[in-house]
Amino acid sequence: MDNGSTISIREGGPGDIPAILAMLDSCVEWLVSQGRTGQWGTQPLSQSPKTVESVARYMDEGDVFIAEVDGEPAATLTLTDSPGPYLAHLPPTGEPERYIHWLASDRRFKGHGTGSALLAHAAEVTRRAGISLLRVDCYAGDDGKLVRYYESQGFVRTETYVGKGDWPGQVLARRVQPPRGREGDHRHT
């Protein structure tokens, strides 16, 4: 969407945890306003020690990216080498992968394209690392809008799962073409 704003993507770090938690809280507030409480509940995620620990852990394990709109943090995504422990029951992919965690945006920036920009950036980082598999999992309940969003970004459904409390989940995958001559180079970029 062209709204005259400039989106830039930068690497994030521990100093961004408060902004990331604020983005997650913004998402919860928006979901609650839509009557869609099945995904993340009704309480701010910043008040959940488990969520705060998860954001910090994935940050330690991988690469955090922050999309800024006109210099203001607007969305976030973390990229690691594997899914979360809650998916340990799924069969391994048998190949290197990059895995998306905590894609969220401050709802004040809805319609700016920050989520799409971060997903395109994650695909490019994965491609440059010589890895061809990019995966994500998400909430698959209610109206299925989140699953359809990822599909609109080039992901296809793979495994379904049921999380804690009968939480309906969907794993999706996207193939990215590694640069020629870099096959098997799995270094982080």
C-alpha angles and dihedrals in degrees: 000000000000108000098149094259125124118231118203127176123214137172114267132215143182091294088065095060094096091051091046092051090048089054091051090049089050089053092050091049090050094046091050090050087054092050089246102130099145095086104056105353127236105289126086108267090221087071092058113090088199091058093045089051091048093052091049093044095051089046089056092047099046149359124302121206127194122200112209126198111209088340097310121114105252108159142008142202132178122210122201137165096253146021122267122279090257087073096051089113092065118094114260116259093232092228139068114278143175117226129205120224133177101007102178139148137203101252090224084077096049110144096024093105096241094137092050091047092052093047091050089049091050090051091050093048089049092048093049089051088059092247120131102191122078117176139181137176128211148167110291100185135100110026097346092240094139093053090048090050091057090046089054087056093057101270123131128207116258119159129009120208141176116233133196113317093018090294107173112229137184128199115209131187137201126194117223123189112240115223113268114269093020099087109137095019100123101170119136116252 
